[in-house]
Amino acid sequence: MTTGTDTVVPISRAVNVSVEQPQVVAMCKKHDAIISAIETLPSGGTRVVLMNSADAAKIIKAFGSKVLTGNVARTHWMRAV
């Protein structure tokens, strides 16, 4: 991703959005963005990790104002034994 001064700004592969998982999956499919991981957020919405930052940039642009900024609460992962 570049800024107005053509400086490369690193972008995370993870994107948090205020929509449900099926909508995220559909949007990723529409934009040929490959999902690495996806989870429902406890407060609503979805966290999706894309395979690369270019795909993340496409999805951020596609969702626009539905992208959640800042920290979000996530479900703690527990290993089944």
Rosetta constraint file for C-alpha pairs under 8 A:
AtomPair CA 1 CA 8 HARMONIC 5.78 0.50
AtomPair CA 1 CA 9 HARMONIC 5.53 0.50
AtomPair CA 1 CA 10 HARMONIC 6.85 0.50
AtomPair CA 1 CA 11 HARMONIC 7.06 0.50
AtomPair CA 1 CA 54 HARMONIC 7.78 0.50
AtomPair CA 1 CA 57 HARMONIC 7.22 0.50
AtomPair CA 2 CA 6 HARMONIC 5.13 0.50
AtomPair CA 2 CA 7 HARMONIC 5.35 0.50
AtomPair CA 2 CA 8 HARMONIC 4.75 0.50
AtomPair CA 2 CA 9 HARMONIC 5.84 0.50
AtomPair CA 3 CA 7 HARMONIC 5.57 0.50
AtomPair CA 3 CA 8 HARMONIC 6.92 0.50
AtomPair CA 3 CA 9 HARMONIC 7.20 0.50
AtomPair CA 10 CA 53 HARMONIC 7.99 0.50
AtomPair CA 11 CA 53 HARMONIC 5.82 0.50
AtomPair CA 11 CA 56 HARMONIC 7.69 0.50
AtomPair CA 11 CA 57 HARMONIC 7.43 0.50
AtomPair CA 12 CA 53 HARMONIC 6.06 0.50
AtomPair CA 12 CA 56 HARMONIC 7.24 0.50
AtomPair CA 13 CA 49 HARMONIC 5.37 0.50
AtomPair CA 13 CA 50 HARMONIC 5.22 0.50
AtomPair CA 13 CA 51 HARMONIC 6.82 0.50
AtomPair CA 13 CA 52 HARMONIC 5.70 0.50
AtomPair CA 13 CA 53 HARMONIC 4.85 0.50
AtomPair CA 13 CA 55 HARMONIC 7.70 0.50
AtomPair CA 13 CA 56 HARMONIC 5.33 0.50
AtomPair CA 14 CA 47 HARMONIC 6.89 0.50
AtomPair CA 14 CA 48 HARMONIC 5.66 0.50
AtomPair CA 14 CA 49 HARMONIC 4.16 0.50
AtomPair CA 14 CA 50 HARMONIC 6.36 0.50
AtomPair CA 14 CA 56 HARMONIC 6.90 0.50
AtomPair CA 15 CA 47 HARMONIC 5.71 0.50
AtomPair CA 15 CA 48 HARMONIC 5.36 0.50
AtomPair CA 15 CA 49 HARMONIC 6.25 0.50
AtomPair CA 15 CA 50 HARMONIC 8.00 0.50
AtomPair CA 15 CA 56 HARMONIC 6.75 0.50
AtomPair CA 15 CA 59 HARMONIC 7.93 0.50
AtomPair CA 15 CA 60 HARMONIC 7.09 0.50
AtomPair CA 15 CA 67 HARMONIC 7.20 0.50
AtomPair CA 15 CA 68 HARMONIC 7.80 0.50
AtomPair CA 16 CA 45 HARMONIC 7.25 0.50
AtomPair CA 16 CA 46 HARMONIC 5.71 0.50
AtomPair CA 16 CA 47 HARMONIC 4.34 0.50
AtomPair CA 16 CA 48 HARMONIC 6.40 0.50
AtomPair CA 16 CA 67 HARMONIC 5.87 0.50
AtomPair CA 16 CA 68 HARMONIC 5.25 0.50
AtomPair CA 16 CA 69 HARMONIC 7.45 0.50
AtomPair CA 16 CA 72 HARMONIC 7.95 0.50
AtomPair CA 17 CA 45 HARMONIC 5.60 0.50
AtomPair CA 17 CA 46 HARMONIC 5.43 0.50
AtomPair CA 17 CA 47 HARMONIC 6.46 0.50
AtomPair CA 17 CA 63 HARMONIC 7.48 0.50
AtomPair CA 17 CA 66 HARMONIC 5.45 0.50
AtomPair CA 17 CA 67 HARMONIC 4.33 0.50
AtomPair CA 17 CA 68 HARMONIC 5.15 0.50
AtomPair CA 18 CA 44 HARMONIC 6.68 0.50
AtomPair CA 18 CA 45 HARMONIC 4.12 0.50
AtomPair CA 18 CA 46 HARMONIC 6.41 0.50
AtomPair CA 18 CA 66 HARMONIC 5.31 0.50
AtomPair CA 18 CA 67 HARMONIC 6.42 0.50
AtomPair CA 18 CA 68 HARMONIC 6.49 0.50
AtomPair CA 19 CA 23 HARMONIC 6.50 0.50
AtomPair CA 19 CA 24 HARMONIC 6.98 0.50
AtomPair CA 19 CA 44 HARMONIC 7.59 0.50
AtomPair CA 19 CA 45 HARMONIC 4.71 0.50
AtomPair CA 19 CA 46 HARMONIC 6.19 0.50
AtomPair CA 19 CA 66 HARMONIC 7.22 0.50
AtomPair CA 20 CA 24 HARMONIC 6.59 0.50
AtomPair CA 20 CA 40 HARMONIC 7.43 0.50
AtomPair CA 20 CA 44 HARMONIC 7.59 0.50
AtomPair CA 20 CA 45 HARMONIC 5.33 0.50
AtomPair CA 20 CA 46 HARMONIC 5.86 0.50
AtomPair CA 21 CA 25 HARMONIC 6.14 0.50
AtomPair CA 21 CA 38 HARMONIC 7.66 0.50
AtomPair CA 21 CA 39 HARMONIC 7.55 0.50
AtomPair CA 21 CA 40 HARMONIC 6.83 0.50
AtomPair CA 21 CA 45 HARMONIC 7.51 0.50
AtomPair CA 21 CA 46 HARMONIC 5.87 0.50
AtomPair CA 22 CA 26 HARMONIC 6.15 0.50
AtomPair CA 23 CA 27 HARMONIC 6.11 0.50
AtomPair CA 24 CA 28 HARMONIC 6.10 0.50
AtomPair CA 24 CA 46 HARMONIC 7.57 0.50
AtomPair CA 24 CA 48 HARMONIC 7.78 0.50
AtomPair CA 25 CA 29 HARMONIC 6.17 0.50
AtomPair CA 25 CA 35 HARMONIC 7.99 0.50
AtomPair CA 26 CA 30 HARMONIC 6.13 0.50
AtomPair CA 27 CA 31 HARMONIC 6.27 0.50
AtomPair CA 27 CA 59 HARMONIC 7.37 0.50
AtomPair CA 27 CA 62 HARMONIC 7.70 0.50
AtomPair CA 28 CA 32 HARMONIC 5.85 0.50
AtomPair CA 28 CA 33 HARMONIC 4.73 0.50
AtomPair CA 28 CA 34 HARMONIC 6.68 0.50
AtomPair CA 28 CA 35 HARMONIC 7.34 0.50
AtomPair CA 28 CA 59 HARMONIC 6.80 0.50
AtomPair CA 29 CA 33 HARMONIC 6.18 0.50
AtomPair CA 29 CA 34 HARMONIC 7.55 0.50
AtomPair CA 31 CA 58 HARMONIC 7.13 0.50
AtomPair CA 31 CA 59 HARMONIC 7.52 0.50
AtomPair CA 32 CA 55 HARMONIC 7.86 0.50
AtomPair CA 33 CA 50 HARMONIC 6.87 0.50
AtomPair CA 33 CA 51 HARMONIC 7.70 0.50
AtomPair CA 33 CA 55 HARMONIC 4.98 0.50
AtomPair CA 33 CA 56 HARMONIC 7.57 0.50
AtomPair CA 33 CA 58 HARMONIC 7.62 0.50
AtomPair CA 33 CA 59 HARMONIC 7.52 0.50
AtomPair CA 34 CA 50 HARMONIC 5.73 0.50
AtomPair CA 34 CA 51 HARMONIC 5.67 0.50
AtomPair CA 34 CA 55 HARMONIC 7.11 0.50
AtomPair CA 35 CA 48 HARMONIC 6.91 0.50
AtomPair CA 35 CA 49 HARMONIC 6.02 0.50
AtomPair CA 35 CA 50 HARMONIC 4.51 0.50
AtomPair CA 35 CA 51 HARMONIC 5.96 0.50
AtomPair CA 36 CA 48 HARMONIC 7.62 0.50
AtomPair CA 36 CA 49 HARMONIC 5.39 0.50
AtomPair CA 36 CA 50 HARMONIC 5.10 0.50
AtomPair CA 36 CA 51 HARMONIC 5.34 0.50
AtomPair CA 37 CA 48 HARMONIC 5.83 0.50
AtomPair CA 37 CA 49 HARMONIC 5.06 0.50
AtomPair CA 37 CA 50 HARMONIC 7.04 0.50
AtomPair CA 38 CA 46 HARMONIC 7.14 0.50
AtomPair CA 38 CA 47 HARMONIC 5.72 0.50
AtomPair CA 38 CA 48 HARMONIC 4.37 0.50
AtomPair CA 38 CA 49 HARMONIC 6.23 0.50
AtomPair CA 39 CA 46 HARMONIC 5.80 0.50
AtomPair CA 39 CA 47 HARMONIC 5.35 0.50
AtomPair CA 39 CA 48 HARMONIC 6.55 0.50
AtomPair CA 40 CA 44 HARMONIC 6.89 0.50
AtomPair CA 40 CA 45 HARMONIC 6.08 0.50
AtomPair CA 40 CA 46 HARMONIC 4.59 0.50
AtomPair CA 40 CA 47 HARMONIC 6.32 0.50
AtomPair CA 41 CA 45 HARMONIC 5.40 0.50
AtomPair CA 41 CA 46 HARMONIC 5.32 0.50
AtomPair CA 41 CA 47 HARMONIC 6.53 0.50
AtomPair CA 41 CA 72 HARMONIC 7.84 0.50
AtomPair CA 41 CA 73 HARMONIC 6.79 0.50
AtomPair CA 41 CA 74 HARMONIC 5.53 0.50
AtomPair CA 41 CA 75 HARMONIC 6.78 0.50
AtomPair CA 42 CA 73 HARMONIC 6.64 0.50
AtomPair CA 42 CA 74 HARMONIC 6.20 0.50
AtomPair CA 42 CA 75 HARMONIC 6.38 0.50
AtomPair CA 43 CA 73 HARMONIC 7.08 0.50
AtomPair CA 49 CA 56 HARMONIC 7.67 0.50
AtomPair CA 50 CA 55 HARMONIC 6.20 0.50
AtomPair CA 50 CA 56 HARMONIC 5.80 0.50
AtomPair CA 51 CA 55 HARMONIC 7.00 0.50
AtomPair CA 52 CA 56 HARMONIC 6.53 0.50
AtomPair CA 53 CA 57 HARMONIC 6.09 0.50
AtomPair CA 54 CA 58 HARMONIC 6.45 0.50
AtomPair CA 55 CA 59 HARMONIC 6.36 0.50
AtomPair CA 56 CA 60 HARMONIC 6.09 0.50
AtomPair CA 57 CA 61 HARMONIC 6.21 0.50
AtomPair CA 58 CA 62 HARMONIC 6.13 0.50
AtomPair CA 59 CA 63 HARMONIC 6.11 0.50
AtomPair CA 60 CA 64 HARMONIC 5.99 0.50
AtomPair CA 60 CA 67 HARMONIC 6.50 0.50
AtomPair CA 63 CA 67 HARMONIC 6.08 0.50
AtomPair CA 68 CA 72 HARMONIC 7.97 0.50
